[in-house]
Amino acid sequence: MQGGVAVIGGGTAGLILAKDLALNGIDVDVYEAHGEIGYGAEKASGILSIEGLSQLGINYKEAVVNTLYGATIYGQREKMLIKAKRKMAYILDRKKLAMICAKEAEGAGARINLNAKIGKERLEQLRSEKIIVGADGPVSNVASFFSFPKMDSYILTYKAEFSGASIPDKECVELFFSNISKKFFGWTAPYSDSVLEVGIGEWMKTRRNSYSVFSEFLKNKTITEEVGNASKRSGLASLIPFNVRKRTVKGNVILVGDSAGQVKSTTGGGIIFGGLCAKMAADVITQHIRFGRPLSDYEKLWRRKYGMDLGLHKILHSYYSRIGGRGMDLMIKFSKVFGIDSFLGEYGDMDRPSVVIKRLFIK
Ligand SMILES: Cc1cc2nc3c(=O)[nH]c(=O)nc-3n(C[C@H](O)[C@H](O)[C@H](O)COP(=O)(O)OP(=O)(O)OC[C@H]3O[C@@H](n4cnc5c(N)ncnc54)[C@H](O)[C@@H]3O)c2cc1C
């Protein structure tokens, strides 16, 4: 039986897992390719539900940039505000969040090795010495080296920050479902009264460059009103995995986070599910090392607990992808007539559609 754990990738999923393992007294090394934790973290957004965050056990408060109460959803012509009376989510500074996770992991006893890009030779060596955790993001080297089923679909993203923006409601994000972006949407996320993040996602298979889709999105009337006179501070492209990987445990190798595709297809949010699955992986690995529990239990456990919600996100995603801007207009009209906007404001859950469905039936 292997004596320790090698976590490949020092993103949030790998660091949350390393912290829990170290707290359980397990010998754990994190290998991060870059020379700093959180390198490139600003390529992604940091919108996280408060409910989900509370389950991750991270002391994230210092990373909070803004508090959100809801979202405005735009179709082609119609729009709908879903706003709660309670705080729903935070926008977090992604780099700070990663650094907090690293500090907590190190504080618990995990070793973090920077400038440690793990390639084929090192993986070959590690496979006989340790339990290997692939937490190396959407294009996982670990997954391809150990021949896990391929993840063949991605959303290409582009986002930028604008200062001096005119922000209609600092407490809400905006989601734009139009015909501009295929199989995803455009969004805005307010950091303050005057700093706004604007982004888009575009299905990889359309072969359109995410920057050109973003440029098209900037011509949207509402976006022009909000950032037409603002100055662009940065612009970054990235990638979101679109599918859950069909298998996430093979022998002594486990995948967590984006490398496992533990991402909500509706929004691309992966920190909560990736982090929760990482915590489950830490428990199973600990029990494997102590009592010989099969590592394959991780696969069963996370799919049982979160598989249905990730599947529902997939269904919702394929629904909104198909209906386009006009269909979204109809949806919005229908939702307003039946009071779905106020229901979601009161009983919505950003992460778990199964919980919303349950609440809907109860109501
Ligand atoms: C535009 C955009 C917006 C997003 N918005 C949100 C949001 O609002 N909320 C949300 O929850 N999620 C969001 N996400 C998704 C979120 O960023 C990911 O789900 C999350 O970062 C996944 O964490 P991870 O630790 O699995 O992988 P990553 O964050 O990708 O970390 C992987 C780490 O592994 C390292 N690595 C890679 N290869 C190697 C190697 N060979 N050796 C050593 N190290 C290696 C990398 O350097 C990196 O540090 C967004 C993503 C994008 C692109």
The ligand as a Gaussian input file, in Angstrom:
#p B3LYP/6-31G(d) Opt

LIG

0 1
 C      -14.007000      32.534000     -17.247000
 C      -14.250000      31.574000     -16.105000
 C      -15.141000      31.943000     -15.110000
 C      -15.377000      31.083000     -14.038000
 N      -16.211000      31.497000     -13.059000
 C      -16.407000      30.717000     -11.982000
 C      -17.224000      31.165000     -10.916000
 O      -17.736000      32.282000     -10.922000
 N      -17.419000      30.309000      -9.855000
 C      -16.851000      29.073000      -9.819000
 O      -17.091000      28.329000      -8.859000
 N      -16.067000      28.638000     -10.806000
 C      -15.836000      29.426000     -11.884000
 N      -15.023000      28.992000     -12.904000
 C      -14.482000      27.626000     -12.835000
 C      -13.331000      27.550000     -11.851000
 O      -12.352000      28.494000     -12.201000
 C      -12.751000      26.138000     -11.881000
 O      -13.788000      25.210000     -11.688000
 C      -11.698000      25.948000     -10.778000
 O      -10.618000      26.820000     -10.955000
 C      -11.192000      24.512000     -10.812000
 O      -10.232000      24.348000      -9.820000
 P       -9.160000      23.175000      -9.946000
 O       -8.328000      23.283000      -8.735000
 O       -9.843000      21.920000     -10.272000
 O       -8.297000      23.541000     -11.259000
 P       -7.422000      24.808000     -11.576000
 O       -7.919000      26.013000     -10.878000
 O       -7.316000      24.866000     -13.056000
 O       -5.998000      24.452000     -10.966000
 C       -5.158000      23.504000     -11.565000
 C       -3.746000      23.773000     -11.130000
 O       -2.916000      22.736000     -11.598000
 C       -1.704000      23.276000     -12.070000
 N       -1.138000      22.316000     -13.024000
 C       -1.608000      22.004000     -14.263000
 N       -0.841000      21.053000     -14.822000
 C        0.124000      20.740000     -13.918000
 C        1.205000      19.839000     -13.914000
 N        1.469000      19.033000     -14.962000
 N        2.027000      19.786000     -12.839000
 C        1.773000      20.577000     -11.761000
 N        0.754000      21.462000     -11.709000
 C       -0.060000      21.540000     -12.778000
 C       -2.102000      24.616000     -12.674000
 O       -1.003000      25.494000     -12.754000
 C       -3.180000      25.078000     -11.690000
 O       -2.653000      25.854000     -10.657000
 C      -14.747000      29.812000     -13.982000
 C      -13.841000      29.448000     -14.992000
 C      -13.593000      30.321000     -16.035000
 C      -12.602000      29.928000     -17.092000

